[in-house]
Amino acid sequence: MDVIEDELVHALLRAQRPDLAHLPLRYAARGWDNELWRVGDELAVRVPRTERAPELLRMEHRVLPRIAPRLPLPVPTPLYLGEPSALFPQPWSVVAWVAGEPADRAEIGDEDSAAVLAVFLRALHSEEPLISQGDGGPGCRIRHASCEFSDDLVELIGEDQVRRLEDIWRYGKEAPEWSGPPVLAHNDLHPANVVTKGGALCGVIDFGALAPGDPARDLAAAWSLLPSGATSAFFAHYGEVDPATMRRAHGWAVHIGVFVTQMAINGLRGIPGGKPGWLAAGRKALDRVLAVC
């Protein structure tokens, strides 16, 4: 899609939400699928920039308002779905602003966040799925996923460490599949999709991959998001997890850590779309995965 300017967002608000048009507007972030503007102190506007983004916005508008009141952390609850118009041919949304710094810039350091994240995920996973498998994203079966262990990664952390990661990934992929009822899962919990304040987890954002399926990918956050030594506390508060799910979750933690680290490597090499600021988060995630072997 074309570059979206502040003037367009102002025009959309004046046309469809004139009650918000007087509030200060400032650019906030460019995400995978949407661009984000803050509107005043408590709201944000999300405008799609990819082909898949409009349907994901519609899905979030259908589902998040129904589950947000029962989730114990703030989420970007959709408040208004903008209609396509002559100004902009796709839907757009007004959502609640989730205050805090993304964890790729301000990592989780508070040990109590293990319990906070576990209680959040238990609440999310207890919700009725509400959407079909195809509405919110992939079913996130690890057996169907791939993980690239690049030469750049070998250069960064060493061949022996990469081989250990490959073994954990393979062990997770070979684990028995989830046999329980599908749970509603976030499916994209990496450091840029949670926010912190003072080192404590204080919000979860970007629900575009929300879909029913296996909880294991979300449970990988025990390694990919939390500080070293917090995994046991996380699972104690989440509740019983069967051995096969634990294997898949550990495998997904490899996948997420490799993804975040590779995005950082790409950014440092000047590859478009890379995230050089993600290097520390990726390295620490991989260190935590390897620490339990």
HELIX and SHEET records of a PDB file:
HELIX    1   1 ASP A    6  GLN A   16  1                                  11    
HELIX    2   2 ALA A   53  ILE A   67  1                                  15    
HELIX    3   3 ALA A   68  ARG A   70  5                                   3    
HELIX    4   4 SER A  113  HIS A  125  1                                  13    
HELIX    5   5 ILE A  142  HIS A  144  5                                   3    
HELIX    6   6 ASP A  151  ILE A  157  1                                   7    
HELIX    7   7 GLU A  159  LYS A  173  1                                  15    
HELIX    8   8 PRO A  191  ASN A  193  5                                   3    
HELIX    9   9 ALA A  216  LEU A  219  1                                   4    
HELIX   10  10 ALA A  221  SER A  224  1                                   4    
HELIX   11  11 THR A  231  TYR A  238  1                                   8    
HELIX   12  12 PRO A  243  LEU A  268  1                                  26    
HELIX   13  13 PRO A  276  TRP A  278  5                                   3    
HELIX   14  14 LEU A  279  ALA A  291  1                                  13    
SHEET    1   A 5 LEU A  25  ARG A  30  0                                        
SHEET    2   A 5 ASN A  34  VAL A  39 -1                                        
SHEET    3   A 5 LEU A  43  PRO A  48 -1                                        
SHEET    4   A 5 TRP A  92  ALA A  96 -1                                        
SHEET    5   A 5 PRO A  78  GLY A  82 -1                                        
SHEET    1   B 3 GLU A 101  PRO A 102  0                                        
SHEET    2   B 3 VAL A 194  LYS A 197 -1                                        
SHEET    3   B 3 ALA A 200  VAL A 204 -1                                        
SHEET    1   C 2 VAL A 183  ALA A 185  0                                        
SHEET    2   C 2 ALA A 211  GLY A 213 -1                                        
END                                                                             
